[in-house]
Amino acid sequence: MIVNVDRLRCDALLLTTGGLCVLPLPGLSKDAATRRARAFQRALAVAPQGRATSTAATQTVLATLE
């Protein structure tokens, strides 16, 4: 999956066994995508640091992927 973010529109590009599928993301803004990507990267970086931190990081990763 690749998320295409532009000021005019946002779409997810999904590569499936049937080919390329474009999923419009009308509720996603560039700012929101940037915030989610940064939170996702931070969560991945801290996940191995301990159980409590890992739980919080896992919740962030899951929320980002929803």
VOPAGU-2260 file (C-alpha; in pm, 1 decimal, decimal comma):
REM VOPAGU-2260
SITE   aa  ch    i         X         Y         Z
SITE  MET   A    0       0,0       0,0       0,0
SITE  ILE   A    1     115,2     350,2     -82,0
SITE  VAL   A    2     -69,0     659,5      34,8
SITE  ASN   A    3     -68,5     941,4    -216,8
SITE  VAL   A    4    -116,8    1275,3     -42,0
SITE  ASP   A    5    -185,9    1597,9    -228,7
SITE  ARG   A    6    -357,6    1922,0    -135,2
SITE  LEU   A    7    -634,5    1837,0    -384,3
SITE  ARG   A    8    -696,0    1473,2    -287,5
SITE  CYS   A    9    -558,3    1169,5    -107,1
SITE  ASP   A   10    -572,8     808,4    -221,3
SITE  ALA   A   11    -438,6     473,1    -111,5
SITE  LEU   A   12    -281,8     272,4    -392,7
SITE  LEU   A   13    -326,7     -97,6    -321,2
SITE  LEU   A   14    -145,1    -370,2    -511,3
SITE  THR   A   15    -359,6    -683,0    -503,3
SITE  THR   A   16    -349,1   -1015,9    -682,5
SITE  GLY   A   17    -603,9    -865,0    -921,7
SITE  GLY   A   18    -389,3    -560,3    -998,6
SITE  LEU   A   19    -376,3    -202,3    -879,1
SITE  CYS   A   20    -671,2     -65,5    -683,8
SITE  VAL   A   21    -717,8     303,2    -604,6
SITE  LEU   A   22    -901,2     375,7    -278,9
SITE  PRO   A   23   -1003,2     741,8    -237,5
SITE  LEU   A   24    -936,7     884,5     109,9
SITE  PRO   A   25   -1158,0    1194,0     110,4
SITE  GLY   A   26   -1132,6    1245,5     487,8
SITE  LEU   A   27    -752,9    1249,3     494,6
SITE  SER   A   28    -559,4    1575,3     479,9
SITE  LYS   A   29    -189,5    1626,6     419,5
SITE  ASP   A   30    -144,8    1745,6     780,2
SITE  ALA   A   31    -327,8    1443,7     923,4
SITE  ALA   A   32    -126,1    1203,2     706,3
SITE  THR   A   33     197,2    1367,4     821,2
SITE  ARG   A   34      95,6    1343,3    1189,2
SITE  ARG   A   35       0,1     977,7    1153,9
SITE  ALA   A   36     321,1     890,2     968,7
SITE  ARG   A   37     535,7    1056,1    1235,1
SITE  ALA   A   38     345,0     885,2    1517,9
SITE  PHE   A   39     381,9     552,7    1337,0
SITE  GLN   A   40     758,4     600,6    1296,5
SITE  ARG   A   41     798,7     699,2    1663,7
SITE  ALA   A   42     596,9     395,7    1773,2
SITE  LEU   A   43     810,6     160,6    1565,5
SITE  ALA   A   44    1126,9     313,8    1710,9
SITE  VAL   A   45    1022,3     271,0    2076,9
SITE  ALA   A   46     843,8     -64,5    2052,8
SITE  PRO   A   47    1147,1    -273,7    2159,1
SITE  GLN   A   48    1218,0     -57,9    2468,7
SITE  GLY   A   49     989,2    -228,3    2720,2
SITE  ARG   A   50     650,3    -378,8    2783,0
SITE  ALA   A   51     456,0     -61,7    2879,9
SITE  THR   A   52     615,6     137,8    2601,4
SITE  SER   A   53     563,4    -149,0    2360,9
SITE  THR   A   54     192,2    -167,2    2445,2
SITE  ALA   A   55     147,8     204,4    2379,4
SITE  ALA   A   56     350,9     175,1    2059,7
SITE  THR   A   57     141,4    -118,4    1942,7
SITE  GLN   A   58    -177,5      80,1    2001,4
SITE  THR   A   59     -35,4     369,4    1795,5
SITE  VAL   A   60      63,6     135,5    1512,9
SITE  LEU   A   61    -279,2     -27,8    1508,7
SITE  ALA   A   62    -459,7     307,2    1517,5
SITE  THR   A   63    -246,7     429,6    1227,5
SITE  LEU   A   64    -328,8     124,0    1019,3
SITE  GLU   A   65    -705,5     142,1    1074,9
